[in-house]
């Protein structure tokens, strides 16, 4: 028989040539792991059982070694694609917090598919160049579906916000988009992270043990992971650094055995966060040696350890220190070889389904052209999603700016920067449009004057510092006085709010935030230009909520733009001009100050997020204005009681009553019967629609039994008996958003499986 394989896999090609030659000469059957007629799991098991113990151990780490005698190429499992493939020349979409603001499930699905397409091209390039390398694989450690429970967390920008339902919908869209629809091959593998209940504080992540109630786990921290795995069929999941209720997450029997493999019947593989297995020993002191810590992780269901950043795939000279603890664990009797086999079968099943052991003619994703990298279509989607992410927080009529505006003063240190637009975990796009570039293109006839106004967050500073004097630049104020309108572009960056760092400045601590205020140098600048009396538009760039109370009271308009990706500047300018009608909605609560928040290190959801917060926020979850107006009516709900467990059909008519076309995010909230554990209200449906002036659309919702469920105070997932209130509108009820409400009855009560 003839075996045709990718020419850039020389070790595999050579081994298979030998094996195939032997099969022809002696009449022996081809090894089962090369027989494409067999199921991937059977092939993987055959391959794993041909390995020695040390060969097996070398596959349990992110930099998996080549096994030349079996034709196994080296492979580095560590690749990132939070909002774009972390490589050069790829499309970089808005940071996930901005993607959450789009409420656009279809858009996220398409984005993830495009990211995976580009990832395939990057991988093929790497293999042609000599082999597997870090950040060049086909399994991506994304999306981040942790709940943004506290705005002080520096990595909240990586999430889709504070709501489990919204996050779950986005997670399923991302996973299914990335993995593709072929029943035999993955386009790429999606790895939801960090399982579970991981949301700061960053300085504590390597040793913290959080006591979390069963109610909060089932109600807040687990649902998005469940959706990604049960509904989205994610091929992988990443366990977190922290410990949950006494057990490190990467060796947690409740998470990995009872929940993931048990209740959810997960068949894929678990990868550890980087150094999380070391933390079992060094941080949590859960086992007395590293060998024992590594053993308990594998025995409880962790399959692949992210052990080190260096790329060990090129040569054995790199050493074996990353996988040696697994060898010692077997030799010392702490780890069974059966557990290693189970882990490796999962890993090689994944590699087989990625096409790594098959002829390219069989893999439908093996011939993607290089022109897909940052293609015009992908850039167009990046622009569209950035436009959809814009949240108009305030508008006294100054927006949209008229095309005949003559003099525009732009102040603020972020207006002419591009790095801020990319957030964290990003690749390097071929071109990034700054706000100033976008504004100049959108208003070609206007005289635009730009003065940063403060050296804070200057582009050349890798580590921002506060200036000794907060007095704004005698030039920014002069520019404001001579302008028809002033645009202040201010906020924070991913150098300030970030993954664990050592940056300590007023308001920031090791990646997290200690307050929610706009940094003082920028606050002083905004106040100074506002004092000129000229119309003032504040453009915010940030990955978490800012308590801009003074700006809300004194600015004429405020636009929240997040970290909006490579086309961010164009999207912001299009929104200011009115070419894009803003319809993004806040995926997080904007609190009035840090004093409204509970202890950061407490994972209790009491008085957190819109579902349990009893105070008055600065702006609520789901909030956002438009340049047009909408009206809701004709809400249809069941007139007769429905049985517990039955689905609910509802519909509402939405009309654009303004003069402009625009998008509306139609949001459905439930208020449950008075059962202990019920939230104040909960999002249970949403649709983003587009309407022309005067146009109406009947929007339909189909709520399944899990959508109608809640979690009791003791952690049971139930559909309770009683009266439910439904509110459908452009935001939460009672927040000023147009809406309509009604009630329905449920008879009986059922408990749902975990």
C-alpha positions, -999 to +999 in steps of 0.1 A: +000+000+000+011+036-006+010+061+022+009+098+012+016+123+040+027+159+044+063+163+032+069+186+062+066+157+086+099+140+078+101+119+109+066+106+105+071+101+068+103+081+073+088+059+099+056+052+080+077+044+049+095+018+069+063+005+084+046+004+050+075-013+034+075-040+061+038-045+055+043-050+018+073-073+022+060-095+050+023-093+044+018-079+080-011-056+086-005-019+088-003-008+125-038+000+138-029+036+147-023+043+110-055+026+098-078+054+089-108+031+088-106+026+126-122+050+151-097+076+164-099+063+200-090+028+189-061+041+168-049+062+197-050+033+221-029+011+198-003+039+195-001+045+232+004+009+241+034+007+218+053+033+239+077+029+267+071+046+301+095+074+294+080+079+259+046+081+275+057+106+301+072+128+274+037+132+259+021+144+291+035+180+288+028+209+265+061+204+247+054+168+237+086+151+222+090+133+190+090+095+191+109+088+159+106+050+160+068+053+160+066+082+136+052+105+162+062+141+155+069+166+182+040+188+191+036+218+214+000+220+228+003+256+239-015+280+214-036+310+222-065+326+204-085+347+228-096+372+201-073+363+173-045+338+167-015+348+188+009+350+158+022+376+133+000+388+105-033+376+119-067+393+124-072+408+159-108+412+169-121+432+199-111+420+234-138+395+247-153+420+271-162+441+240-174+410+222-197+404+252-211+439+246-222+429+211-247+403+223-241+389+188-240+351+190-237+346+152-209+371+150-189+354+176-194+320+159-181+334+126-152+351+143-141+319+160-143+301+127-121+327+110-096+325+139-093+288+134-089+292+097-060+315+102-046+292+129-045+264+103-024+286+080-001+295+108+003+259+118+010+247+082+037+275+078+053+264+111+054+228+100+069+237+066+095+257+085+107+227+105+082+215+130+059+222+159+065+254+179+048+272+208+018+292+196+017+274+163-005+244+172-041+236+164-056+234+199-063+269+213-066+278+249-098+299+245-124+311+252-121+324+287-155+318+302-148+327+338-174+350+353-163+386+357-177+387+392-156+417+404-144+447+383-111+448+401-099+416+384-072+425+359-081+396+335-118+403+334-112+419+300-107+384+287-142+373+296-177+380+282-188+397+313-206+390+346-237+370+334-236+332+332-263+330+305-247+355+282-213+339+288-227+305+281-242+316+248-210+332+237-190+301+248-211+277+227-208+301+197-170+303+200-165+266+205-187+255+177-172+281+153-136+271+161-140+234+160-159+233+127-187+211+115-169+181+100-180+149+118-145+133+116-120+161+118-116+192+139-109+225+122-091+233+155-098+224+192-113+250+216-102+249+252-126+268+276-107+281+306-101+284+336-121+255+352-134+267+376-142+298+396-111+317+387-114+355+388-087+370+410-071+384+430-041+378+407-014+379+434-031+350+452-038+327+423-010+302+429-020+293+465-056+306+471-082+281+483-117+295+479-147+282+498-176+284+474-212+273+482-230+247+461-255+275+452-229+298+438-211+270+419-243+258+402-258+292+397-228+313+386-195+295+382-203+263+364-231+270+338-209+285+311-185+256+313-214+232+312-228+248+281-194+248+263-189+211+270-224+197+269-239+219+242-208+230+224-189+197+227-156+214+234-127+190+228-106+203+257-108+223+289-082+240+311-081+236+348-072+266+370-044+276+394-066+280+424-081+255+448-118+250+453-131+238+487-099+223+498-086+207+466-065+223+438-085+227+407-061+205+386-066+177+411-101+185+422-123+154+425-155+174+425-146+194+393-127+168+373-144+135+383-179+142+396-187+171+374-166+171+342-163+133+336-193+123+356-223+146+353-212+161+320-198+130+304-168+149+290-148+128+266-120+152+257-087+161+274-079+184+303-049+207+301-035+225+332-029+262+334+008+268+332+026+258+364-007+248+380+006+212+386+037+227+402+013+247+424-003+215+437+030+209+455+047+243+459+017+266+463-011+245+478+011+220+496-015+194+487+011+167+483+046+165+499+066+160+466+063+171+430+061+135+419+031+129+442+015+162+430+019+153+394+005+118+401-027+130+418-034+154+389-033+126+364-052+101+385-080+126+389-082+135+353-056+161+342-042+149+309-016+174+297+005+197+319+015+231+307+049+227+323+072+253+308+074+281+283+106+270+264+100+249+233+114+214+239+102+200+206+134+206+186+160+186+205+165+163+235+192+187+247+164+207+262+163+182+290+135+161+306+128+181+337+093+189+327+081+153+324+105+135+348+081+138+378+056+116+360+083+089+355+093+091+392+056+090+402+052+056+385+085+043+398+076+053+433+041+038+431+020+070+432+009+069+396-005+039+377+005+034+341-032+028+334-039+064+343-012+076+320-026+055+292-060+069+297-047+104+295-026+097+264-055+080+246-074+112+250-045+133+238-038+112+207-074+109+199-074+147+196-043+147+174-058+121+151-090+142+148-068+172+139-055+152+109-019+148+122-016+111+114-036+110+082-030+117+045-038+154+037-063+143+011-085+130+039-084+162+059-108+189+045-089+216+064-054+208+051-053+231+021-063+265+034-046+293+014-023+318+030-044+347+017-068+339+046-044+356+070-059+390+079-080+388+048-103+416+037-133+395+048-118+389+083-109+426+087-145+435+077-158+412+105-133+428+129-147+462+120-183+450+123-178+435+157-159+466+169-188+487+157-213+464+175-193+466+207-197+504+211-218+513+241-233+548+242-235+556+279-246+593+277-257+616+250-271+651+255-275+656+218-239+663+208-237+630+190-236+621+162-212+648+152-223+667+121-202+661+090-197+698+085-180+702+119-151+725+114-127+723+143-122+692+165-098+691+194-087+656+205-070+652+238-059+622+259-029+599+257-047+570+241-060+588+210-030+581+188-020+547+201-027+513+186-014+489+213-042+498+236-068+486+211-054+451+211-059+444+248-041+413+260-034+378+245-032+393+210-012+386+179+004+412+156-020+424+129-007+437+096-023+471+103-041+487+133-062+518+130-058+543+158-086+565+169-070+596+154-065+578+121-101+568+121-113+602+130-093+619+102-107+594+077-142+600+089-141+638+090-117+647+061-129+683+059-125+691+096-094+707+112-084+682+138-059+692+165-044+665+187-027+672+220-021+643+244-025+666+274-006+643+299+024+620+296+005+593+315+001+562+294+024+577+267+030+551+240+067+549+246+063+539+282+061+501+286+054+505+323+031+536+328+041+560+355+021+588+371+035+622+363+048+642+392+024+670+384-012+662+374-016+697+358-028+691+322-007+705+293-012+751+289-016+734+248-046+708+254-067+736+270-058+760+243-068+735+216-101+729+234-109+766+236-104+770+198-125+739+189-162+734+181-161+701+199-136+684+222-131+646+222-112+632+253-099+597+247-090+583+281-090+551+301-066+524+310-046+497+292-036+461+294-003+472+310-023+484+340-050+458+342-035+425+333-025+389+341-003+387+372+023+414+370+046+434+393+032+468+384+022+489+414+008+524+409-020+543+425-052+523+418-033+492+405-017+462+422+000+433+404-024+433+375-056+440+395-072+473+404-076+487+438-102+513+428-125+519+399-117+556+392-103+570+361-066+576+368-060+610+383-039+625+354-067+617+330-094+629+353-076+662+357-073+665+319-110+659+314-120+684+340-097+710+325-110+708+290-146+706+303-140+739+320-136+756+286-174+752+281-170+735+247-191+704+239-173+675+254-173+638+242-155+613+264-143+582+247-134+554+272-109+527+264-107+499+290-114+463+298-134+467+330-159+491+345-148+526+353-165+548+379-167+579+358-192+597+380-178+632+373-178+626+336-214+613+337-225+645+354-205+670+333-196+655+298-221+659+270-216+624+257-197+592+269-189+563+246-175+531+260-153+514+234-134+487+253-102+474+236-117+473+202-092+454+180-073+462+148-102+482+133-111+499+166-102+534+156-123+532+125-152+518+145-151+545+171-150+572+145-178+557+126-199+557+157-191+593+165-201+603+130-234+584+131-224+561+102-226+533+129-256+535+153-243+523+187-262+493+200-237+476+223-249+468+258-229+466+290-219+430+298-210+442+333-224+465+360-207+499+362-205+505+400-204+540+415-173+533+434-152+505+449-171+510+482-201+493+467-182+460+463-177+431+488-143+418+497-124+410+465-111+377+478-146+365+487-162+343+460-197+346+474-221+361+449-241+380+476-244+417+465-224+410+433-234+416+397-268+427+386-284+395+397-276+400+434-265+436+437-290+456+459-274+490+455-278+517+428-251+513+400-236+540+379-249+521+348-266+487+350-258+455+331-275+455+297-275+493+294-268+512+262-283+541+243-289+545+205-292+573+180-328+561+173-357+550+195-375+517+199-409+508+212-421+474+226-455+459+225-478+429+220-460+407+245-474+372+241-471+346+269-490+314+277-524+323+292-527+288+308-502+274+334-474+254+319-461+222+335-427+223+352-402+211+326-422+222+296-407+249+273-420+285+271-427+303+239-429+341+241-429+369+215-428+407+214-431+433+187-403+458+184-406+490+164-380+516+154-399+548+162-370+571+154-356+587+123-326+565+118-320+528+112-303+509+140-297+477+159-315+468+191-305+442+216-338+427+227-333+413+262-356+389+281-353+388+319-370+364+343-381+371+379-386+338+397-411+327+424-400+335+459-377+305+465-346+310+486-316+313+463-334+330+434-317+361+419-333+395+417-337+388+380-318+369+354-312+372+317-327+343+299-329+353+263-316+380+239-315+387+202-298+415+182-320+428+154-317+456+128-347+478+120-352+506+095-372+537+106-408+528+112-401+491+107-415+465+132-403+429+138-419+402+159-391+387+180-397+352+193-381+334+222-381+297+229-370+290+265-361+255+274-365+240+308-329+249+319-336+285+308-366+285+332-346+270+360-330+285+391-307+272+419-320+269+454-301+281+484-288+245+490-277+240+454-305+221+437-313+231+401-351+233+399-380+247+379-401+259+408-438+262+409-454+296+410-456+329+392-428+341+370-425+377+357-411+383+322-397+416+311-386+421+275-369+453+264-337+472+255-323+466+290-333+456+325-367+466+338-368+497+359-336+512+343-353+536+318-350+512+289-381+507+268-397+474+278-429+454+283-437+429+310-461+401+318-465+370+339-470+332+335-476+303+358-457+270+363-475+240+378-455+215+397-418+215+404-389+194+389-352+191+397-328+191+367-296+171+365-263+188+370 
